[in-house]
Amino acid sequence: MSRLGFRWLAGIAAVAALLAPTMNGAAVGVPVAAPHVAASGGVKPNAINNMDCNGHSPVYKAVKPGLGGLCTDPVSINSKGEAYRFLDNGQYVGHDEPSVKFISSAAGTANNMTYFMRLSTDPNASRKPTINSPKVSKYGELSIAPWFGLPMCDPKSYPQNPCAPDSDANSGASDDPNGAGSAFMELQFYPPGFAPFLDAISCDPTKWCAALTIDSLSCTFGFATCNNNCIEPVNFAFLQRNGVPAGPPSPQLADISTFTPNGQTLKMSDGDVLAVSLTDSANGLVTTVHDYSTGQTGSMVGSAANGFMNTNMADCSGTPFNFHPEYSSAKQQNQVPWAALEGGVLMQQEIGHFEACASLQNSLPFSAGPAFSDPKVFQTCVGGNEGLHQIGEGPCNPSTGECVNATTQNGAPCPSNNFASGFNCEFSDGNCMPAGSRTASLNGHPVTYTWPIAGCLDTAFQNGDLDFDGTPYQADWPDGSSGHPSSFQYVGPFSNGQAYPKIQFQTNVGASEILCDTETGAGCTAQPAGAAFYPFWSLGSVDTSAPSLPAVASGGLGGICVWNFGNVIPGQTQKAFGKTAQYGTPSTARFGGTLISAVVPNPQLSTHG
């Protein structure tokens, strides 16, 4: 395999010029009602808000309680830098996030980058998802949010110290009491088919959308003090064609409109080819997606003028804030000290949040204040991924915490039947939605949502499929089969026209395994015990049956190997890096619940298909 051509790298300048009008960081205000002022002088949180991304605040109600699968995965760190599983108000909130970390010591690689990607394409619409062999799956069943990650400067986030934006003078070491305040940015993409976003995962029945999210942590160094009322505040805003948030992004003021796409929300179709840019500006981080397939562009600036705020740990009040990237370079040590993933500049897939079902049991109506209600929501999956005629987990009593049939790895009974016990168990399959059409109410008007298959998201009483029997843990990933979606395809990232010379593979799935000892690394595995399959990263040739990736400048992308995620794709996959073995070994020096490989040269620089 030969070297990646310089003609491709030369094309980055052309793309930067194309995106320049949307990358200037223009501050666009979002109209919001006059906020209440807290005693500290900051903006007082509304009763329903985004003050705890996982929805476990004892004081505030979450607009989108099921947002947990889209939050950052924290770890508890003591004053010695030793890390343990994090509990949000007594509940485990771990994630499963297979990732590639890109490493470079060059200035600008942590605050100015561009990726190129092609969205996955689901099987032909005539092929409805099925629960039995031969399996037909949609991408929304496999990953609820492919995303790109970046550390952000936030002096009001863990460990509550000042930070210098865009500077390698910041320390991200977990054992440094003088380390810089750090937040975690994720630019997330949401697959179609499983709407609405308020209590499920999709913006639209057929279209993709994307959002800028920034999670902070309201704890001091060594987790000596935390404010459990607002422990993981999150800013959230869809990328918009006019750059104006659909609703208030801040943790304090987020409402139904924040999570409801409007006419300006960037919508993308299966197979669309995108340029994705993350660039700092005077007003904060600018995230931009240009859709080559439609010519449309969406963007969002993480700025005070757009309604972004950081959070006062003392009283949960908000202060308008411009969020900037924390570091200048993507050195290996430049990371968020409180996050389970060792990132970093990350390319990632959020998995472990779908179980296909033959039918559903145990009603669990959903509402987010008077503005939205979805009455036909359930708790328990029957058949499908649970097994023929088998009944899944739940119901749970939200008032008492008591649950029925709670299980964990390998289908073993959970040590507790209370979802507030902190055990790594699947207490309920909810939220679950039936196949076909159902009617909800949005702002007093009926609205119809249609799912192609009955399914459960495993977000209501724990974060994720903790017995590992759902669709993401079956071999239903992209593999060239006509019944499976095509792979996401990625090229990059590139910063100032240069690629990143080194990478690491990693996943934090170990921490979600009850059999994993996060101190010693024993039992921390990918694939997890109980899973029939675990997806992996690979490099391969461009799929010639799909629309070509962008031909930027003179050289285009002909023959260049692209990153894929899922399974081996016959005729395309060139390198699979040991498949699940690519994730390496438990990172016991930092947190054994994260598996990570050795640092290796970036293989995309030395191969083409």
N, C-alpha and C positions, 0 to 999 in steps of 0.2 A: 504494500500500500504506500502511496506516495504522499509527499507533503501537501498540506492545504495551500492552494494557490494564493498569491498575494493579490490577485485581481479581486478576490472576494473581500479582503480587508480594505482594499481601496474603496469598495462600495459603501463603507460605513459613513464616509463624509457626505455622500449623496443623500443617505437616509437622514443624517442629522440636519441637512438643509431642508429636507422635506418636512421634518417635524418641528423646525425652528419656530414657526408661528404659534405653536401650542406649548412651547417649552420655555416661554419667557417668564413664567411665574406670575402672570397677571393676577392680582387679587380681586376676586369677584365675591361680593357679599351675598349671603343667603338671608332672605327675609325671615325673621323669627319674631315671636311675641316678646315684649319686654320681659327680661328674666328677673326673677327674685334675687335679691342680694343677700348673701350670707353674712354672718357676723364678721368673718375675716375680710370682707370686702369683695369676695369672689362671687361667681354666679351659683346660686343655690340650686341643687338638683330638684327636678320635678319628681313626683311620686313614682311615675313610670318612666324608666330611662335606660341607660346603658352603663350604669355604674359598676356592675359586675358582669363581665362578658359571659360567665358561665351561668348566670341567673340565680345564684345562691345567696345573694345579699339578704340578711334578716330584716332590713329596713325598706329597701326599694324593690319594686317589681320590675322585671325586665320587659322591654317591649318585645323582644324576640328571645324567649327563654332557651329555645333550641339553637341559639348561636354558638353554644359550647364547642361544637365540632369545628368552628371556624376561629377559635381563640388561639392564643399562644399557649404552649405547654410549659408551665413553670416547674421548677424544682425548688424544694426547701433547702437552704444553704446555711450551715451554722458558721460561727465566727472563725472556724478553722478551714473553711472552704469545703467541708464535707457536704455532699448533696443527698437528699432523700426525696421520696415521693411527696408531691405537694397535695395538700388537701384544702379545698376551698370550702370554708365553713363546715368542715368535717367530711366532705365528699371528695372522692378521687376524681380528677378531671384530666387524666392523661390522654395522649393522642397517639396516632399511628401515622407517621409522616416520613416516608422514604424520600431521601433528598440527595442532591449533589451540591457540595460546597465548592465554590470557585475561589482560588487563592492567588493573590498577586501582591507584590510589594510596591507596585507603581502608584504614584499619586493619582487620585481621581477614580481609582477602581472601586471605591466604596461609596461614591456619590454621583457617578456619571456612567451609565451603562445602557446598552441596547441589546435586546434579544430579538430573534426572529423565530416565528413559530407558526405551525398550522394546527388549527383546532381539529379535534377528533370528529369523525363522521360516524353516526349511528347506522345500524343496518337499515335497509330499505324500509320505508314506512309501512309497507304491507306485511313486514315481518315483526309482529308484535312480540314483546318480551315474553319468555316462557319460564316456567319454574322446573320443568323436567327435561331430560335429554330428548332431542338435541337442544341445548340451551341457546336462547337468543337474549342478548343483554344490551342495555343502553349504557352510555358512559356515566350517566348520573347514578347508576347502581354501583359503579366501581370507585369513583372518586367524586366527592362532593365539591372539591375545590383544588384544582391545580393552582399553585401560587409561586410567586417570587418573593424572597425575603431580604430584609436589610436592617441592621441596627440603627436606631435613631437616638438623637440627643434629647433627653428629658430630665431636667434637674429635679423634678418632682416625682420621679420614678425610682425604684430600687437602684442603688442604696441611698437615695435622697441626697446626692452630692451634685455640685455644679458639673457641667460638661461644656466642652468647647466644640461647637459644630465643625464637622469636616476636618477633624484633627486626630492624628495618631498619638497626640499627647494624652488622650483619654485611655484609661485602663479599664479593660473588661474582665479582669481576673476575679474569679469568684471569692478568693480569699483576701481581697484588697479592701480594707475599710475606707480607703480614700478613693475608691473606684468611681468612675463617672456614672451619673444617672443615665439609665438606658431604657428605651422602649423598643418594641419589636414591630416593624412594619411588614405587612403582607399585602401584596397586590394579587387579589384572588379572582379566579375565573369560575363562573357557576354554570354547569351544564343544564341543558333544557330538559323538559318533559315531566318535572315533578314540582309544580307550582302549588301554592304561592310561596314566595320567599319568606314571608312573615312567620310561617310555622313549618316550612319545608326547606327545599334547597334550590329551587329554580325561579328565575325571573319571568319565564315565559315557556309556553308549551313547546316551541320550536327554536327559540333563539338563546344564545349565550349572552351573559352580561359580565361585568367585572366591577370590583370595588377596591378602594384604598382603605385598609384598616390599620390602625396603630394601637397596640396594646401596651399599657403601662402596668406597674405593680406597686401597690401602696404598702410597702414594707421598708424598714430600715435595715442596715447591714446585719447579716447573720440572722435575719428574720426575728430580731429582738422585739420589734413592735410592728404590728400590721393593723390596718383598719379594715376589719372584715365586712363593713358596710359597703365598701367600694374597693375591694381588694384587687380586682383586675379591670379597671376602667378602660373602655375602648372607644376610639373615634372611628366612625364608619361613614363612607360616602361612595355611592356608585360613581363610576366614570361617566361623565355627561358630555354630550356633543357641544354644549355651550359652556361647560366648565362650572356650572352652578349646581351645588348639591341639591338632590331631590328633597331633602329635609335636613334638619339640624344635625351635623355630624357628631357633636360633642357628647361625651358620656352623660352630662347633666341634662341636656335638652332634647336628646334623641326621642323621636316619636314615630307614629305609624308611617308618616311620610318619608322618614329616613330609610325605611326598608321596603318602600313601595316604588318600583320604577315608574318614571313618568315619560312623557313624550320626548324628552331630551336624553334619556338614558341610552348609552351606546348599546345597541343590540347587534349581535354577530351570529352568523349562520354556521352550521356544521361545515368543516373543511375550509373556512376562511383563512387566508394567509395574513399574518399580523406582524408589524414591527412594534415592539414593546420597549418604551424608554422610561428610565428612572433617572432624573437629573435634579440637582439642587438649584435653587434660585434664591434671590434676596428674600422672598416671601415664604420659603419653605420648599419641601420636596414636591416636584412636579412628576406625576405619573401620566404617561401618554400612551394610548394604543391607536395606531393607525392601521385600518383595515384595507389592505391592498385590494381585496376582492370587491369591496363596495365603494372605496374612496372616502369613507367616513372616518372621522377621528374623534375620539373621546379622551377627556383629560380630567384631572383633579389635582388641585394644589392643596397640600396640607397646611393651610394658612389660617391665621387668626381672622382675616377678613372673610374667609369661607366658613367660619363658625367652629373651627377646630380649637380645642381647649386641652390644657393639661390640668391635673387634679391635685388639689391640696389634700395630703394624707390626713390632716387633722380633722377636717370637717367635710370632706368630699366635694368642696366647692370647686368651680372651674375658673380658669383664667384664660382668655384668648391667647393663643400661642401659635407661633410658626414652628412647625416640626422640620428640623433639618437632619440629614444623615449624620451619624455620630463620628464616623472615621473618614480619613482621606483615602487610605489604602485598604485592600482586602487581605491583609496579613492574617495568618492562621489564628493569632491570638486576639484579633479584633472582633469581638463577639459580644452578645448580650449575656451578662453574668448569671442572670436568673432563669435563662431558658434551657430546656432539656436538650434541644438541638444545639450543636456547636456551630452556630452561624453568626455572622458571616453573610456572604453573598450566596443566596440559596436558590436552587430550582427544586420544586417539591411537589408532591401529590398527597392530598389529605384523603386517607382511605379508612375503611372500617365503619361505614355508616349506612349500610343498606342490607336488609334481609327481604328477599322475595317470598311472598306468602300465597297460599291457596285461598285463605280467608282470614278474617280478623275477629278478635273477641275483645270484650271489656272496653266499653266506651270511655273516652277521655276527651271531652269537648275542649276546644282551645279558644281562648279569648285574650285580647290585648287591650284592656279597657273597653269602653263602649264603641270604639271606632272599628273594631274588627272582631269577628267571631267565626269559627269554623267548627260546627257542631259534630260533623261526621269524622271524628278522629278517634283512634283506638289505641289500646296498649299492647295487645298480644297477637303475635304471629302464629298462624296455624298452618301446618304443612309447609311446602316449599323448602326453604333452606333448613327449617327445623326438622325435616324428615317426614315421610309419608304418614299422615294422620297424627303427627306429633304436635303438641301444644307448647308454645314457647314461654317466655318469661312474663311475669305479671299476672294479675294486676297489683299495683302498689296503691296504698292509701296515702294521698298527699298530706293528710293531716297528722296521721300517726307514724308514717314512715314504714309501716309494715307491708311486706311484699309476699307474693305467692310464687313458688317455683324459681327462686333466684338461683342462678348457676354461674359457673366460672369455667376456667380452662378444662378441656377434655369433657365438658358436660358435667363436671362434678358439682355437687350441691355447694352453695355459698356458705361460708362459716357463719353468716348472719342473714336474717331475713329483713333487715332494716336498711334502707338505702342510705341512711345517714351514718352508717357504721364505718365508712372509709375503706371497706374492702374492695379489691379489684373484682367486682362481680357484675354480672348483667342482671339487674333487678327487674327491668321491664323492657320490652321491645319498643315502646312508644318513643316518639310519635309515629303512629301507623295510619296510612290512608288507604281507602279501598280502591280497587280497580273501577274504571268508568268515571262518570260525572258525579259531582257533588256540589251543593250550593252553600256558599259562605256569605257573610255580610261585610262589606267594606264601606265605611262612612255612610251607613244607612241604606246602602244599595245592594241588592243581591248580585253576586258574581259567581260564575261557574268555573270550576277547575276539573280537569280530566286527567287521570293517571292511567298509563297503559297497562299497569300491573299493580296488584296490591303489594304494599311494601312498608317496612318499618325502618326508622332512622336511628334508633338507639340513642336518643339524646334527652329524653324527658327525666330519667331518674339515675342515669350514669352517662358518661361520655364515651360512647362507642360500643362495639360488638365484642364484649369481653369474654365470650366463649368461642369466638373466632369461627363461627359457622356460616356467616353471611356471604353474600355474593362477592365482595372483595377478596375473600379468602378461598374462592373456588377458581378453577382455571378458565374463567370467562373473560379474561383480559384480551387485548388485541394480540392476535396470533395469526392473522391472515384469513381466519374463518369468516364466511359471509354472515354468520349469525352473531359475530362479535364486532364491536366498533373498531374503527381504525385507531392507530396510536396518535396521541399528541406527538408532534415532531418539533424539535427545538434546534436552533443553531445559535451559538453564542454562550455567554454574553461577550460583548466587545466594549471596551472603554477607550475613548480617544483613538479609535481605529485599531486597537490592539486586543488580542485575545488574552485570556487568563492562562498562565503557564502551568498551573497545578490544580488538582482537584482532590476531594475526598468523597467517598460514598458514606452515608450514615442513615440511621433510622432510630427513632425513639420508641419503637414498638415494645422493647423489652420491659419498659416501666409499666406497661398496661397488662403484663402477664403476671398473674398471681404467683406463678412458680418461679419468678425472677427475683433473685437476691441482688438488689441494686448496689450493695456494698462489695460483694465478692464477684458478681457477674454470673454466678451459678444459675442455670436455668433461664438465662436471658438469651433468647434465640430468635433468629429470623431464618426459617419460618417459625411462628409460634406453635407450641403444642396445641393441638385442636384444629389448626388450620390445614386445609387440604392443599393449599398453594399460597405462595407469597410472591408478589410481582417484583420486577427488577428493572434496572436501567440497562440499555444496550445502545450500540451504535450501528447504523445501517444506511443503506443507500436510500435515496428519495423514492417514494412510492410513485412509479410512473403512471399508475392508473388514476391518480388523484391530480388536482390542479397543481402546477409547479409552484414551489416556493419562489419568493420575489427575485427577479433578475435586476439587482441593483447595480448601478454603474455599468462597467463593461463586461465583467466576468460572469455575473450571475452565480447560481448555485449548482450548476451542472456537475453531477458526480460527487458532490461533497457529502460526507457521512453526516447524518443527523442523529440527535438523541431521540430515542423512543423509550416508552415506559410500558411495561406489561409483561409480555411473554416473547419467546422467539417467534419471529415472523419469517416464514420460509421465503427465500428469494430476496429478502431485504437485510436481515440481521447479519452483521459482519463480526461483531464482538459482543459477548454477553457478560464478560468479566466475572465468570464463575457463577452467574445467576445469583441466587440468594447469598452465596458466599461472599459476594462483593461488599456486603455491609460490614465485614470485618468482625471485630471482637468487642465485647463490652468495654466501655471507656471507664474502667474502675478508678483511674486517677482523678476523674472528675465526677462521673455519674454512671454507674454500671447499667442503668436502664436505657442508656443510649449506646448503640453499637456503631462503631466507626472504623473505617479502613485506614491504612497508612496513606500518607500524602504521596500522590503519584503524578507524573506528567499528564497534562490534559490530553487525553487520547484523540480528541477531535482535531487537534493540531497536526497530528501525524498520520491521519487516515482519510481516505475518501472511498466511497462505495465503488 
